Amino acid sequence: MLCQDCPTRNSCLKLCPEAEVYVDQDALIVHLPDDFHLTKMEVQIVRLFMHGKTRSTVAEILNISRDALDKHISRMKKKSDLIDL
């Protein structure tokens, strides 16, 4: 949920984790080889980890289960094994 959908937006004193990620997304550019493709969800996961979020927090922010997050991470690891970083 971003600010426009948040029920406390008019009394908010700081950005929530989701808004922080959105605001900082352009600063978190990861340079990967051209043949290394991430899905939109995988990019969000990487960005949240780059912000130092834990797996539990990432799953909560993205509104997915820990099992689903672990599957995404497993797929990303398999992708990275296929290329020479």
LINSULLIN-V696837 format. One line per field, one symbol per residue. ss: DSSP state (a for helix, b for strand, c for the rest). phi: phi as a letter, one per 20 degrees, with the letter a starting at -180 (. if undefined). A space follows every 10 residues. Layout:
BEGIN
ss = ???
phi = ???
END
This chain:
BEGIN
ss = ccaaaccccc ccccccaaaa aaaaaaaccc ccccccccca aaaaaaaaaa ccccaaaaaa aacccaaaaa aaaaaaaaaa acccc
phi = .dgfdefdgf dfdbffgfff fffeffedee ecggedddfg fffffgffff enfegffgff felcffffff ffffffffff fecef
END
